[in-house]
């Protein structure tokens, strides 16, 4: 588990040039996810998209009760992120290390691309959800990164015709042009397990599951000057999205949460 003091050390470079704002919030658990292990979220006018890493389905649900409006089979393998470009959904398929564009009505795969920054993760002992059952006493020690199965992208966001991607193995956020799937810009993340992404104006927030925090990035420089620190007792953030001033996030134990951004 990543200690709070380690996060402060990570933020030291940014704090040297700009005073960092740290905030606490009150998290509300809104509803259970329709799938067993939600891992990606995207808010839209039609509802909240949830990508499940266990059943590999994409669900469109309403915001109030999590009522399923649409459920799609996808080609993802342990999917971690989802976004919507106005016509189709994009999915981060973790273990196939692909970004998949799928039909938003049928789930049919329209295109597949190799995820940038794929590889083995840099951390060995990730933060566990406080809602997860304790591991068995005789559980084997975590494998070192070199022997772990490589993974790819996690968080996805779409804006102004560009795809933004957070990738834990690279500890980076990338901006890609979908025409040719070319990397146009990249910058380092605040922590080693970046996940969900969400826009606030021209700033991009990124959740880090090991830091148990959200960090706001300047997308031109990559610098961060604000973070929202969740409590150890809060559900652990994985997928995240922002809609009408509210942050929505999911814990992969099966719950969807929210809190006001401001």
TAQUIJO-V700737 format. One record per residue. N is the residue number from 1. RES is the residue in three letters. SS is DSSP state (helix for helix, strand for strand, loop for the rest). PSI is psi in whole degrees, 0 to 359 (* if undefined). Layout:
# TAQUIJO-V700737
n->N res->RES ss->SS psi->PSI
n->N res->RES ss->SS psi->PSI
This chain:
# TAQUIJO-V700737
n->1 res->UNK ss->loop psi->138
n->2 res->UNK ss->loop psi->124
n->3 res->UNK ss->loop psi->157
n->4 res->UNK ss->helix psi->322
n->5 res->UNK ss->helix psi->330
n->6 res->UNK ss->helix psi->324
n->7 res->UNK ss->helix psi->321
n->8 res->UNK ss->helix psi->324
n->9 res->UNK ss->helix psi->320
n->10 res->UNK ss->helix psi->325
n->11 res->UNK ss->loop psi->357
n->12 res->UNK ss->helix psi->320
n->13 res->UNK ss->helix psi->318
n->14 res->UNK ss->helix psi->320
n->15 res->UNK ss->helix psi->336
n->16 res->UNK ss->helix psi->329
n->17 res->UNK ss->helix psi->341
n->18 res->UNK ss->loop psi->137
n->19 res->UNK ss->loop psi->127
n->20 res->UNK ss->loop psi->135
n->21 res->UNK ss->strand psi->128
n->22 res->UNK ss->strand psi->130
n->23 res->UNK ss->strand psi->152
n->24 res->UNK ss->loop psi->152
n->25 res->UNK ss->loop psi->163
n->26 res->UNK ss->loop psi->117
n->27 res->UNK ss->loop psi->136
n->28 res->UNK ss->strand psi->128
n->29 res->UNK ss->strand psi->119
n->30 res->UNK ss->strand psi->311
n->31 res->UNK ss->strand psi->167
n->32 res->UNK ss->strand psi->145
n->33 res->UNK ss->loop psi->148
n->34 res->UNK ss->loop psi->336
n->35 res->UNK ss->loop psi->165
n->36 res->UNK ss->loop psi->330
n->37 res->UNK ss->loop psi->78
n->38 res->UNK ss->strand psi->139
n->39 res->UNK ss->strand psi->351
n->40 res->UNK ss->strand psi->142
n->41 res->UNK ss->strand psi->147
n->42 res->UNK ss->strand psi->122
n->43 res->UNK ss->strand psi->137
n->44 res->UNK ss->strand psi->171
n->45 res->UNK ss->loop psi->335
n->46 res->UNK ss->loop psi->344
n->47 res->UNK ss->strand psi->189
n->48 res->UNK ss->strand psi->121
n->49 res->UNK ss->strand psi->135
n->50 res->UNK ss->strand psi->124
n->51 res->UNK ss->strand psi->128
n->52 res->UNK ss->strand psi->132
n->53 res->UNK ss->loop psi->351
n->54 res->UNK ss->loop psi->308
n->55 res->UNK ss->loop psi->356
n->56 res->UNK ss->loop psi->32
n->57 res->UNK ss->strand psi->153
n->58 res->UNK ss->strand psi->124
n->59 res->UNK ss->strand psi->136
n->60 res->UNK ss->strand psi->121
n->61 res->UNK ss->strand psi->163
n->62 res->UNK ss->loop psi->161
n->63 res->UNK ss->loop psi->338
n->64 res->UNK ss->loop psi->313
n->65 res->UNK ss->loop psi->357
n->66 res->UNK ss->loop psi->23
n->67 res->UNK ss->loop psi->132
n->68 res->UNK ss->strand psi->121
n->69 res->UNK ss->strand psi->333
n->70 res->UNK ss->strand psi->141
n->71 res->UNK ss->strand psi->123
n->72 res->UNK ss->strand psi->136
n->73 res->UNK ss->strand psi->138
n->74 res->UNK ss->loop psi->169
n->75 res->UNK ss->loop psi->12
n->76 res->UNK ss->loop psi->156
n->77 res->UNK ss->loop psi->105
n->78 res->UNK ss->loop psi->57
n->79 res->UNK ss->strand psi->143
n->80 res->UNK ss->strand psi->341
n->81 res->UNK ss->strand psi->154
n->82 res->UNK ss->strand psi->145
n->83 res->UNK ss->strand psi->175
n->84 res->UNK ss->strand psi->130
n->85 res->UNK ss->loop psi->10
n->86 res->UNK ss->loop psi->342
n->87 res->UNK ss->loop psi->320
n->88 res->UNK ss->strand psi->162
n->89 res->UNK ss->strand psi->147
n->90 res->UNK ss->strand psi->138
n->91 res->UNK ss->strand psi->135
n->92 res->UNK ss->strand psi->110
n->93 res->UNK ss->strand psi->106
n->94 res->UNK ss->loop psi->303
n->95 res->UNK ss->loop psi->345
n->96 res->UNK ss->loop psi->353
n->97 res->UNK ss->loop psi->51
n->98 res->UNK ss->strand psi->155
n->99 res->UNK ss->strand psi->123
n->100 res->UNK ss->strand psi->130
n->101 res->UNK ss->strand psi->125
n->102 res->UNK ss->strand psi->152
n->103 res->UNK ss->strand psi->128
n->104 res->UNK ss->loop psi->351
n->105 res->UNK ss->loop psi->329
n->106 res->UNK ss->loop psi->339
n->107 res->UNK ss->loop psi->356
n->108 res->UNK ss->loop psi->134
n->109 res->UNK ss->strand psi->128
n->110 res->UNK ss->strand psi->328
n->111 res->UNK ss->strand psi->155
n->112 res->UNK ss->strand psi->142
n->113 res->UNK ss->strand psi->151
n->114 res->UNK ss->strand psi->135
n->115 res->UNK ss->loop psi->133
n->116 res->UNK ss->loop psi->152
n->117 res->UNK ss->loop psi->17
n->118 res->UNK ss->loop psi->155
n->119 res->UNK ss->strand psi->191
n->120 res->UNK ss->loop psi->144
n->121 res->UNK ss->loop psi->156
n->122 res->UNK ss->loop psi->345
n->123 res->UNK ss->loop psi->152
n->124 res->UNK ss->loop psi->326
n->125 res->UNK ss->loop psi->96
n->126 res->UNK ss->loop psi->154
n->127 res->UNK ss->loop psi->136
n->128 res->UNK ss->loop psi->149
n->129 res->UNK ss->loop psi->139
n->130 res->UNK ss->loop psi->346
n->131 res->UNK ss->loop psi->350
n->132 res->UNK ss->loop psi->146
n->133 res->UNK ss->loop psi->150
n->134 res->UNK ss->loop psi->148
n->135 res->UNK ss->loop psi->155
n->136 res->UNK ss->loop psi->147
n->137 res->UNK ss->loop psi->326
n->138 res->UNK ss->loop psi->21
n->139 res->UNK ss->loop psi->138
n->140 res->UNK ss->loop psi->155
n->141 res->UNK ss->loop psi->153
n->142 res->UNK ss->loop psi->141
n->143 res->UNK ss->loop psi->146
n->144 res->UNK ss->loop psi->155
n->145 res->UNK ss->helix psi->323
n->146 res->UNK ss->helix psi->334
n->147 res->UNK ss->helix psi->0
n->148 res->UNK ss->loop psi->154
n->149 res->UNK ss->loop psi->128
n->150 res->UNK ss->loop psi->148
n->151 res->UNK ss->strand psi->174
n->152 res->UNK ss->loop psi->222
n->153 res->UNK ss->loop psi->155
n->154 res->UNK ss->loop psi->285
n->155 res->UNK ss->loop psi->145
n->156 res->UNK ss->strand psi->144
n->157 res->UNK ss->strand psi->151
n->158 res->UNK ss->strand psi->133
n->159 res->UNK ss->strand psi->132
n->160 res->UNK ss->loop psi->44
n->161 res->UNK ss->loop psi->13
n->162 res->UNK ss->strand psi->150
n->163 res->UNK ss->strand psi->127
n->164 res->UNK ss->strand psi->135
n->165 res->UNK ss->strand psi->130
n->166 res->UNK ss->strand psi->135
n->167 res->UNK ss->strand psi->109
n->168 res->UNK ss->loop psi->314
n->169 res->UNK ss->loop psi->324
n->170 res->UNK ss->loop psi->343
n->171 res->UNK ss->loop psi->47
n->172 res->UNK ss->strand psi->160
n->173 res->UNK ss->strand psi->132
n->174 res->UNK ss->strand psi->146
n->175 res->UNK ss->strand psi->124
n->176 res->UNK ss->strand psi->144
n->177 res->UNK ss->strand psi->119
n->178 res->UNK ss->loop psi->339
n->179 res->UNK ss->loop psi->101
n->180 res->UNK ss->loop psi->353
n->181 res->UNK ss->loop psi->52
n->182 res->UNK ss->strand psi->138
n->183 res->UNK ss->strand psi->126
n->184 res->UNK ss->strand psi->334
n->185 res->UNK ss->strand psi->151
n->186 res->UNK ss->strand psi->154
n->187 res->UNK ss->strand psi->161
n->188 res->UNK ss->strand psi->149
n->189 res->UNK ss->loop psi->167
n->190 res->UNK ss->loop psi->329
n->191 res->UNK ss->loop psi->187
n->192 res->UNK ss->loop psi->1
n->193 res->UNK ss->loop psi->60
n->194 res->UNK ss->strand psi->144
n->195 res->UNK ss->strand psi->246
n->196 res->UNK ss->strand psi->152
n->197 res->UNK ss->strand psi->151
n->198 res->UNK ss->strand psi->143
n->199 res->UNK ss->strand psi->137
n->200 res->UNK ss->strand psi->98
n->201 res->UNK ss->loop psi->236
n->202 res->UNK ss->loop psi->5
n->203 res->UNK ss->strand psi->146
n->204 res->UNK ss->strand psi->120
n->205 res->UNK ss->strand psi->140
n->206 res->UNK ss->strand psi->127
n->207 res->UNK ss->strand psi->141
n->208 res->UNK ss->strand psi->119
n->209 res->UNK ss->loop psi->328
n->210 res->UNK ss->loop psi->325
n->211 res->UNK ss->loop psi->345
n->212 res->UNK ss->loop psi->43
n->213 res->UNK ss->strand psi->161
n->214 res->UNK ss->strand psi->137
n->215 res->UNK ss->strand psi->134
n->216 res->UNK ss->strand psi->126
n->217 res->UNK ss->strand psi->142
n->218 res->UNK ss->strand psi->118
n->219 res->UNK ss->loop psi->346
n->220 res->UNK ss->loop psi->320
n->221 res->UNK ss->loop psi->339
n->222 res->UNK ss->loop psi->354
n->223 res->UNK ss->loop psi->153
n->224 res->UNK ss->strand psi->145
n->225 res->UNK ss->strand psi->0
n->226 res->UNK ss->strand psi->144
n->227 res->UNK ss->strand psi->152
n->228 res->UNK ss->strand psi->116
n->229 res->UNK ss->strand psi->119
n->230 res->UNK ss->loop psi->157
n->231 res->UNK ss->loop psi->154
n->232 res->UNK ss->loop psi->334
n->233 res->UNK ss->loop psi->351
n->234 res->UNK ss->loop psi->152
n->235 res->UNK ss->loop psi->145
n->236 res->UNK ss->loop psi->131
n->237 res->UNK ss->loop psi->134
n->238 res->UNK ss->loop psi->266
n->239 res->UNK ss->loop psi->149
n->240 res->UNK ss->strand psi->149
n->241 res->UNK ss->strand psi->162
n->242 res->UNK ss->strand psi->132
n->243 res->UNK ss->strand psi->117
n->244 res->UNK ss->loop psi->49
n->245 res->UNK ss->loop psi->7
n->246 res->UNK ss->strand psi->134
n->247 res->UNK ss->strand psi->127
n->248 res->UNK ss->strand psi->136
n->249 res->UNK ss->strand psi->162
n->250 res->UNK ss->strand psi->147
n->251 res->UNK ss->strand psi->135
n->252 res->UNK ss->loop psi->7
n->253 res->UNK ss->loop psi->350
n->254 res->UNK ss->loop psi->19
n->255 res->UNK ss->strand psi->153
n->256 res->UNK ss->strand psi->131
n->257 res->UNK ss->strand psi->169
n->258 res->UNK ss->strand psi->161
n->259 res->UNK ss->strand psi->155
n->260 res->UNK ss->strand psi->137
n->261 res->UNK ss->loop psi->323
n->262 res->UNK ss->loop psi->*
